[in-house]
Amino acid sequence: MLMVLGASHHDLELTHLERLTTGGDLLDRAVLELVRSGSDTSLDAPVLGAVVVATCNRLEIYLEARRFHDAIDAVAAAVATAAGIEPDEATALLKVRVGAPVAAHLFSVVSGLDSMVVGEAEIAGQVGRAFRTAQLAGTTTTLLNALFQSAARTAKQVTSTTSLGAAGRSIASVALDVAEERFRVPATALVVGTGAYARVVAAELRTRGCQDLQVFSPSGRADSFAARHHAVPVGQDALVDVLAKVDMVVTCSGGSGDALAAETLREAVARRDTSLPIVDLALRPDVSEPARAVPGVQVIDLRTVSERVDPMHAGQLTAAQDIVIAAVAAFEEEQVVRRLDPAVVALRRHVTAAVEKELTRLRGKYDDAVAADVELAMHRVTQSLLHTPTLRAKELARTGEGAGYVQALHTLFGIEVPADQDAHTH
């Protein structure tokens, strides 16, 4: 069965969401081990596959699960271990969806309909990267592959047929809109952080006309980031000087909350003629409460962004939702049909084996040319005979009568299709 356990800005305050997202690398490793242990124990495994989607305002673990409650317990325990909280607390914070609502939720997410900024451009890429990471780690299954590939197609259709996302709306762009309304378009800016979101921020600042872009990395990666993004790296020893001069600071490192220490900001502000605007886009704030309290520091954060976002045009939003609804229905129909795949495969194997047995006898009786003609003829007859049963399997699956098809195979041909065999294997 498909499941997703997760939380987003819709479900939790950002402070609670922050607790869940602590230790992202640990969670990735824990989920990987959970899936690997499942592959070792076969039918006893509660989790067959998983994809972890972690962004600045959501944490979601998509699963193909064998046992509902055991899967919840296993994933909640992994999240709790990674976040350093109790399993009961993790379970209470995670919202569970199962079955068709999983596809509906993911398709809405990748289409930007569930974002803090409706129609945001980054989320489809973030989900795509999470899916590819899971594929490389070997934690996906046939069912999860189908789910995420269908989601990607849906997101592309929403983008190409509606205006959602056409303007490149994102958390970064809305936050900078707010900052520019309050202050001005920055000619000089300092980016704190060098991760994936820092790249988005750097590109957005350049688009808005920022000529002098500098980067500071609490983890010491500023040089390589600066080389790739035509920025100037800033070391710890020069940080106060830069903060005293730049028009704006954008932080997105998501460290321990002390990327910009209170004393550093106090020293920098004392040398400025104007206040210091800081756009803090990290889920785990880069600017701590003591740092925010420094006179002259003005912070715009994710909460400010969520309060500022205007709804998209109602007609475009409705059109996008209609696309998602149709895509979910198509995905669900596809999965229903695929439940009879093992039965169809079993029938094909049965018929093919009988034909191959006869062909083996004929190859020894006739010369190669005659045997080849007979083999081609029998292949055509086989395909013709199997065409109608294959179509009927799809029709019966759609109407919920697949069990009768499986029973007919057993009655007519003695074919056994194990009850626990399905199409969604690794």
Buried (B, 14 or more C-beta within 10 A) or exposed (E): BBBBBBBBBEEBEBEEBBBBBBBBEBBBBBBBEBBEBBBEEEEEBBBBBBBBBBBBBBBBBBBBBBBBEBBBBBBBBBBBBBBEBEBEBBBEBBBBBBEBBBBBBBBBBBBBBBBBBBBBBBBBEBBBEBBEBBBEBEBBBBBBBBBBEBBBBBBEBBBEEBBBBEEBBBBBBBBBBBBBEEBEBBEBBBBBBBBBBBBBBBEBBBEBEBEBBBBBBBEEBBEEBBEEBEBBBBEEEEBBEBBBBBBBBBBBBBBEBBBBBBEBBBBBBEEEEEEBBBBBBBBBBBBBEBBBEBEEBBBBBBBBBBEBBEEBEEEBBEBBBEBBEEBBEBBBEEBBBBBBBBBBEBBBEBBEEEBEEEBEEEBEEEEEEEBEEBBEEBEEEBEEEBEEBEEBBBEBBEEEEBEEBBEBBEEEEEBEBEEEEBBBEB
